[in-house]
Amino acid sequence: MFENITEKLDRVFKGIRGRGLLEENDIEAALKEIRLALLEADVNFKVVRDLIQNIKAKALGKEVLESLTPGQQVVKIVNEELSALLGGSNSRISLSPNPPTVIMMVGLQGSGKTTTTAKLARIFKKEGRRPLLVACDLQRPAAIDQLITLGGQIEVNVYHSRDTKDPVTVAADAVKRAKTEGNDIVILDTAGRLHVDEALMNELKNIRLAVSPREVILVADAMTGQDSVTIARQFNEQIGIDGIILTKMDGDARGGAALSMRAVTDKPIKYIGVGEKIDMLEPFHPDRIASKILGMGDVLTLIEQAQRSFDHKEAETLQKRILEDSFTFDDLRDQMKKIRGMGSLENLLGMIPGLNKVKNMNIDEREFVKTEAIINSMTRKERVNHAILNGSRRKRIALGSGTTVADVNRVIKQYLELKKMLKMFKGKKHLKMPKMFPF
C-alpha cells in the first residue's frame, strides 16, 4: 500500500533532510519531485496542483528557511498537508438516535461490496450491536447465497426474499422486521453494474426514498485509480453519498484513489479493505496514512490490531508460563496464530517506522504454515517436553508434516533459542530476539 509513492518521496526528502541550510531553489526542486511522484501515483491533477501550492506557501516561509532543521520542517509540512488532503481525522459512520440505523451500501459490480457489507456488520457486532444484513441485490446470480454464507460466518442474520424481484420492497420489509426483532443496525447490500447506468441509479434512488438511510456508503475498488474517483463523483452527484469504503488497498501500490477521493468528492473515506479475510476492514485514519506514506510507519494501528488479536487474560497466563519456564510448543503455535490473525506480515512490518526502507527483506509467510504443520505433527508429550525429540521422532514428525528433518531441526532450534531468551528476560537482561519469524 502506497509503496511506489513512499519510495519516491523518501528519495526526495533524503536530499533535503539533515541539511543546515535550504535555499528557495532547493525547496522548488523538491516540490517539483513531489509533484511528479504524486502524478505518477495516479493522483488527480487538480488535487496535486492544490496540494503543491499549499505546501509551497508554508515551506517558503521565513520560519522554515531560517530554521535550524529546515529539511525536517518541510517534511512536517508535507505530512500535515497530506493528512488534511485525506480528511484530517477519522470519520465514523453516523448512528441514528432512533434505531435502527439504516446503512445503504452502493457501488459497481466487482468492487467487493457484498464482502465489505459483511465485514462492516462484523465490526458493528463486535461493538455490541445487533446488525441485520439485507440482500437487495436481485440482479447478480447467487448474490443472495453469497450474503447468506458470509452472514453465517459472522453469525449475523440475513433478510432476503426469493419471491419478489423488487429490491425496494425487500429493503422496506427488512427495516420493518428490524424494528420488531430489535436489530439496531440494518445494512442494505444493493445491486451493482459493470458501469454506471440509468437503470442502476433509478433503482438506488427508489430504495433511498423508501427507507431513508442514515448513510449511503460507496464501496470503490482502490486499484482502479482515477476510474474509482470518477465513479465516486457520479454516485455522489446522482444518488448522494455520505462516505466511502476503499477496497483492495493492500494491492494498490500507487494510492492515487485514496489521495484524490476526499478532495474530488468532499466525502470522507471511512474504512479501507486491506485483505480478503472477513476481519480485514480497518478504520481510515488520515493522519496515520499520511505518516505511512512518508515512511514514518503506523504504530497506532499496529497496537490496535495487536490489542484486538491478543486477549488480556491469555497474555497474563502466557506471562505466568514464561516466568515458570513452562513455555511449550503449544504456546509457540498459539502466538504464531495470533500474529497471523493480525494480517499479512508485509503490512504489519510496513507499520513499523523505518522498516519500509529495508531492501531485500525476504518475507515468506509459508514458513509460518510449515512451522505450524511441524508442531501439529508432534504428540502431546513431545510438544510439552522437547527433550524426548530424538532422531527417530524427528523423522516421524518430518514425514507427518510433509517437511524435512532439517526443517524440524530448525524449528526445534528456534524454539530453544526463544526459551533461552525468555528465561533471560526473567533476570531483566537485554538479549537480542532470535529469528523466530520468516523474514
C-alpha positions in Angstrom: 0.0 0.0 0.0 1.5 3.3 -1.2 4.8 1.5 -1.8 5.7 3.4 -5.0 5.0 6.9 -3.7 6.7 6.2 -0.4 9.9 5.2 -2.1 9.9 8.3 -4.4 9.2 10.7 -1.6 11.8 9.1 0.6 14.4 9.9 -2.1 13.2 13.5 -2.3 13.4 14.0 1.4 16.8 12.3 1.7 18.2 15.1 -0.4 16.9 17.9 2.0 16.7 16.2 5.4 19.5 17.0 7.7 20.9 19.9 5.7 21.7 23.0 7.8 20.5 25.5 5.2 17.9 25.4 2.4 17.6 27.9 -0.4 14.4 28.7 -2.1 15.5 26.9 -5.2 16.2 23.8 -3.1 12.6 23.7 -2.0 11.3 24.5 -5.5 13.3 21.5 -6.8 12.0 19.2 -4.0 8.4 20.3 -4.7 8.9 19.5 -8.4 9.9 16.0 -7.5 7.0 15.6 -5.1 4.6 16.8 -7.9 6.0 14.2 -10.3 5.8 11.4 -7.6 2.1 12.2 -6.9 1.2 12.4 -10.6 2.9 9.0 -11.2 0.9 7.6 -8.3 -2.2 8.5 -10.4 -3.3 11.3 -8.1 -5.8 13.7 -9.7 -4.0 16.6 -11.5 -6.1 19.3 -9.8 -5.5 17.7 -6.4 -1.8 17.6 -6.9 -1.8 21.3 -8.1 -3.6 22.5 -5.0 -1.6 20.4 -2.6 1.8 21.6 -4.0 0.5 25.2 -3.8 -0.4 24.8 -0.1 3.0 23.1 0.7 4.9 25.8 -1.2 3.1 28.7 0.6 4.2 27.3 4.0 7.6 25.8 3.0 8.9 29.1 1.6 8.1 30.9 4.8 10.8 32.6 6.9 10.4 30.2 9.8 11.3 27.3 7.6 14.2 28.8 5.6 15.8 30.2 8.8 15.1 27.1 10.9 18.0 25.0 12.3 16.4 21.9 10.7 14.7 23.2 7.5 14.5 19.8 5.9 12.6 18.3 8.8 10.3 21.3 8.8 9.4 20.7 5.1 8.7 17.0 5.9 6.4 18.1 8.7 4.5 20.5 6.4 4.1 17.8 3.7 2.8 15.4 6.4 0.3 17.9 7.7 -0.9 18.8 4.2 -1.3 15.2 3.2 -3.3 14.5 6.4 -5.6 17.4 5.6 -6.0 16.3 2.0 -7.1 12.8 3.2 -9.7 14.3 5.6 -7.8 15.4 8.7 -9.3 12.9 11.2 -11.1 9.6 11.2 -14.8 9.8 10.2 -17.1 7.2 11.8 -20.5 6.0 10.4 -23.2 8.2 12.0 -25.7 6.2 14.0 -29.4 7.2 14.2 -30.7 8.4 17.6 -33.8 6.3 16.9 -32.8 2.8 15.9 -32.5 1.1 13.6 -29.7 2.9 11.8 -30.1 2.1 8.1 -26.9 2.0 6.0 -27.1 1.6 2.3 -24.1 0.1 0.5 -23.7 1.1 -3.2 -21.1 0.5 -5.8 -20.3 -1.1 -9.1 -20.2 -4.9 -9.6 -16.8 -6.3 -8.7 -15.8 -3.7 -6.1 -16.2 -6.1 -3.2 -19.5 -4.6 -2.0 -21.1 -7.8 -0.6 -18.0 -8.9 1.2 -17.5 -5.4 2.6 -21.1 -5.3 3.8 -20.4 -8.4 5.9 -17.1 -7.0 7.1 -18.9 -3.9 8.3 -21.6 -5.9 10.1 -18.9 -7.9 11.9 -17.4 -4.6 13.2 -20.8 -3.5 14.5 -21.4 -6.9 16.1 -18.0 -6.7 17.9 -19.1 -3.3 19.3 -22.1 -5.0 20.9 -24.7 -4.1 18.3 -27.3 -6.3 16.6 -26.8 -5.8 12.8 -29.2 -7.2 10.2 -27.9 -7.8 6.7 -30.3 -7.3 3.8 -29.9 -8.9 0.3 -31.2 -6.2 -2.0 -29.1 -7.4 -5.0 -31.6 -9.3 -7.0 -29.7 -8.9 -10.3 -26.5 -10.9 -9.8 -26.8 -14.6 -9.7 -26.0 -16.2 -6.3 -25.7 -12.7 -4.7 -28.3 -13.7 -2.0 -26.5 -17.0 -1.4 -23.2 -15.2 -1.0 -24.5 -12.8 1.6 -26.2 -15.7 3.5 -22.9 -17.6 3.5 -21.0 -14.5 4.8 -23.7 -13.8 7.4 -23.3 -17.4 8.6 -19.5 -16.9 9.1 -20.0 -13.9 11.3 -23.3 -15.2 12.9 -25.4 -12.3 11.7 -28.9 -12.8 10.4 -29.6 -12.1 6.7 -33.0 -10.9 5.5 -33.9 -12.0 2.0 -36.8 -12.9 -0.3 -36.8 -15.1 -3.4 -40.5 -14.3 -4.0 -40.0 -10.8 -5.4 -37.8 -9.0 -7.9 -38.4 -5.6 -6.3 -35.4 -4.6 -4.1 -37.4 -1.6 -2.8 -39.9 -4.0 -1.2 -37.2 -6.1 0.3 -35.5 -3.1 1.8 -38.7 -1.7 3.3 -39.8 -5.1 4.7 -36.3 -5.6 6.2 -36.5 -2.3 8.1 -39.9 -3.3 9.5 -38.5 -6.7 10.5 -35.5 -5.0 12.3 -37.9 -2.8 14.3 -39.9 -5.8 15.6 -36.9 -8.1 16.2 -34.6 -5.5 17.9 -31.9 -5.0 15.3 -30.3 -1.6 15.8 -28.3 -1.7 12.5 -29.7 -2.5 9.1 -27.1 -2.8 6.2 -28.5 -3.0 2.7 -26.4 -4.8 0.1 -27.7 -3.3 -3.1 -27.2 -4.3 -6.7 -24.2 -3.1 -8.9 -23.5 -3.0 -12.6 -20.3 -3.2 -14.6 -20.7 0.5 -15.2 -22.9 3.4 -14.0 -26.2 3.3 -15.9 -29.7 4.9 -15.6 -31.4 1.7 -14.5 -29.0 1.2 -11.6 -29.3 4.8 -10.5 -33.1 4.8 -10.6 -33.2 1.6 -8.5 -30.9 3.1 -5.9 -32.9 6.3 -5.8 -36.1 4.4 -5.2 -34.5 2.4 -2.4 -33.2 5.6 -0.8 -36.7 7.2 -1.0 -38.3 4.1 0.6 -36.1 3.6 3.6 -34.3 7.0 4.2 -30.9 5.5 5.1 -28.9 7.3 7.7 -25.8 6.9 5.5 -25.2 5.9 1.9 -21.7 4.3 1.7 -19.9 3.9 -1.7 -17.7 0.8 -2.0 -15.0 1.5 -4.5 -12.0 -0.5 -5.8 -8.8 1.4 -5.0 -6.9 -0.5 -7.7 -8.9 1.2 -10.5 -7.2 4.5 -9.6 -8.8 7.6 -11.2 -11.7 5.5 -12.6 -12.8 4.9 -9.0 -12.6 8.7 -8.4 -14.8 9.3 -11.4 -17.3 6.7 -10.3 -17.4 8.3 -6.8 -18.2 11.6 -8.3 -21.0 10.1 -10.4 -22.6 8.3 -7.5 -22.4 11.4 -5.3 -24.0 13.6 -8.0 -26.8 11.3 -8.8 -27.5 9.4 -5.5 -25.7 11.4 -2.9 -23.2 9.6 -0.7 -22.1 10.2 2.9 -18.8 8.3 2.9 -16.5 5.9 1.0 -15.0 2.5 1.7 -12.0 1.7 -0.4 -11.4 -2.0 -1.0 -8.2 -3.8 -2.2 -5.9 -1.2 -0.6 -3.4 -4.0 0.1 -2.9 -4.4 -3.6 -2.7 -0.7 -4.5 1.0 0.3 -4.6 0.2 3.7 -6.1 -2.5 5.1 -3.8 -3.9 7.6 -6.3 -7.5 6.9 -5.5 -7.1 7.3 -1.7 -5.2 10.6 -2.2 -7.8 12.0 -4.7 -11.1 10.7 -3.4 -11.7 13.2 -0.5 -10.7 16.3 -2.4 -12.8 15.4 -5.5 -16.0 14.3 -3.8 -15.7 16.2 -0.4 -16.8 12.9 1.2 -14.7 11.1 3.8 -13.1 7.7 3.4 -14.4 5.8 6.4 -12.9 2.4 6.1 -10.3 0.6 3.9 -10.2 -3.1 3.0 -6.7 -4.5 3.4 -7.3 -8.2 2.6 -9.9 -10.7 1.6 -10.4 -12.2 5.1 -13.6 -11.2 6.9 -11.7 -9.3 9.6 -9.6 -7.2 7.2 -11.5 -3.9 7.2 -9.9 -1.1 9.1 -11.0 2.5 10.0 -9.4 5.1 7.8 -7.1 7.5 9.8 -5.8 10.3 7.5 -3.0 11.3 9.9 -1.7 7.7 10.2 -2.0 7.1 6.4 0.0 10.4 5.8 2.7 9.2 8.2 2.8 5.8 6.5 3.2 7.4 3.0 6.1 9.4 4.3 7.8 6.3 5.7 7.1 7.1 9.3 5.1 3.9 9.9 1.7 3.5 11.6 2.4 2.3 15.1 -1.0 3.2 16.5 -2.8 0.9 14.0 -0.3 -1.8 14.8 -1.0 -1.5 18.5 -4.8 -1.6 17.9 -4.5 -4.7 15.8 -2.4 -6.4 18.5 -5.0 -5.4 21.1 -7.8 -7.0 19.1 -5.8 -10.2 18.5 -4.3 -10.8 22.0 -6.7 -11.4 24.9 -5.6 -9.7 28.2 -6.3 -12.8 30.3 -4.4 -15.0 27.8 -1.5 -12.6 28.0 -1.4 -12.9 31.7 -1.5 -16.7 31.5 1.4 -16.7 29.0 3.4 -14.3 31.2 3.0 -16.7 34.1 4.1 -19.7 32.0 7.2 -17.7 30.9 8.1 -16.9 34.5 7.6 -20.5 35.4 9.8 -21.6 32.5 7.0 -23.8 31.1 6.7 -22.3 27.7 5.8 -25.1 25.3 5.5 -25.7 21.6 1.7 -25.3 22.1 2.3 -21.8 23.4 4.5 -21.0 20.4 1.9 -22.3 18.0 -0.8 -20.2 19.7 1.2 -17.0 19.5 2.1 -17.6 15.8 -1.7 -18.0 15.1 -2.4 -14.7 16.8 0.3 -12.9 14.8 -1.0 -14.3 11.5 -4.5 -13.2 12.6 -3.4 -9.6 12.6 -2.9 -9.6 8.8 -0.1 -10.1 6.4 3.4 -9.8 7.7 4.3 -7.4 5.0 1.6 -4.9 6.1 2.5 -5.3 9.8 6.1 -4.6 9.1 5.2 -1.6 7.0 3.6 -0.1 10.1 7.0 0.0 11.9 8.9 3.2 11.3 12.0 2.6 9.1 11.3 -0.9 8.0 9.8 0.2 4.7 13.3 1.3 3.8 14.9 -2.1 4.4 15.5 -3.6 1.0 15.5 -7.3 0.1 13.5 -8.3 3.3 12.5 -11.8 2.4 9.1 -12.3 3.8 7.8 -15.8 3.3 4.6 -16.4 5.2 4.7 -20.1 4.1 7.3 -20.6 6.8 4.6 -20.0 9.4 2.5 -22.7 7.8 5.4 -25.1 7.7 6.3 -24.4 11.4 2.7 -24.9 12.4 2.5 -28.2 10.5 5.7 -29.5 12.2 4.3 -28.6 15.7 0.9 -30.2 14.8 2.7 -33.4 13.9 4.2 -33.7 17.4 2.5 -35.8 20.0 1.2 -34.0 23.2 4.2 -35.3 25.2 6.6 -34.0 22.5 5.1 -30.6 22.5 5.4 -30.3 26.2 8.8 -32.0 26.6 11.3 -31.2 23.8 14.0 -33.4 25.4 12.4 -36.6 24.1 12.7 -35.4 20.5 15.3 -38.0 19.4 16.3 -38.8 15.8 13.5 -41.3 15.1 10.8 -39.0 16.5 12.1 -36.1 14.3 12.0 -38.3 11.2 8.3 -39.2 12.0 7.4 -35.6 12.5 9.0 -34.6 9.2 7.1 -37.3 7.4 3.8 -36.4 9.1 4.2 -32.6 8.3 5.4 -33.1 4.7 8.8 -31.4 5.6 12.4 -32.5 6.0 14.3 -33.4 9.1 16.3 -30.3 8.6 13.1 -28.2 8.8 12.2 -30.0 12.1 15.7 -29.4 13.5 15.4 -25.7 12.6 12.1 -25.3 14.4 13.4 -27.0 17.5 16.5 -24.9 17.5 14.5 -21.7 17.2 12.2 -22.8 19.9 15.1 -23.5 22.2 16.6 -20.1 21.4 13.3 -18.5 22.3 13.0 -20.3 25.6 16.6 -19.2 26.4 15.7 -15.6 25.7 12.5 -15.7 27.7 14.4 -17.3 30.6 17.0 -14.4 30.4 14.2 -11.9 30.5 13.3 -13.0 33.9 16.6 -11.6 35.1 15.8 -8.4 33.1 18.9 -8.9 30.9 18.8 -7.5 27.4 19.0 -10.1 24.8 18.5 -10.0 21.0 15.4 -11.7 19.8 16.2 -14.9 18.0 15.0 -15.3 14.4 11.5 -16.8 15.0 9.7 -15.1 12.1 10.2 -15.8 8.4 11.8 -12.5 7.4 
